């Protein structure tokens, strides 16, 4: 049996941090990393969807991961998403991630061209081969990638001993049950959709990775605590409050990650910049949404954290 304990818990997806010119801010990355250490989360998921990975260069991603590892000082489980839309760059990022000592690498399937499953498996296995001493996590997000992880593809990937599980961001919560039933106890499935955090945990997800955790990690940590204690009534109360906050953050004209970064500036005094084009920037009118969502987070923490 593998020791998967370092992956069990609340793992926020890391946000891209920019300076005023829109370049990667090393200072912002380090500040955000230290913020997560102080909040007591299990780890961070770096350069994924919330990190605007599709719009980052290979060098951007390397710089971000280097600064995360420097600031984390071994206090966080670090999962590095290394997928690019070609195998060569993905392998380069996998090698780089392993050289820095990350706990695991992860990858979505290639996007745009609809590849057969054997080609997707080859892509993932090539990436994994570039980091032969590092755990590998499949990132299943069919609504964005356009490709779903099937049970046949999952079975093929489990022939790779470095594959330890799935970050499951598909919306059907029963997918978590199916992956766990197929793989058994030697694998881990992470809940992806933040709006169904407790649903995924109840269905068997022992870890959770999400894009809104960073705006309110205390609330997700408290939900996780209640789930572990079997107090689903209290967990559900927080889930409903969190969902209302998420709906509010999604109501802006600009991109939700821009909203979250603006919230973190108000609530946590973090300077993380905006978002990278073509993601839409916040408008002046969006600041009303930002302020309301920031206030909702403060109120929820006062209400549920005691």
Secondary structure, DSSP 4 states (H G I P E B T S, - for coil): ----GGGSSEEEEPPP-B-TTSSB-HHHHHHHHHHHHHHT-SEEEESSGGGTGGG--HHHHHHHHHHHHHHHTT-SEEEEE---SSHHHHHHHHHHHHHHT-SEEEEPPP-SS---HHHHHHHHHHHHHTTTTSEEEEEE-HHHHS----HHHHHHHTTSTTEEEEEE--S-THHHHHHHHHH-TTSEEEE--GGGHHHHHHTT--EEEESSGGG-HHHHHHHHHHHHHT-HHHHHHHHHHHHHHHHHHTTSSS-HHHHHHHHHHHHH--------TTSPPPPTTHHHHHHHHHHHHHHHHHHH--
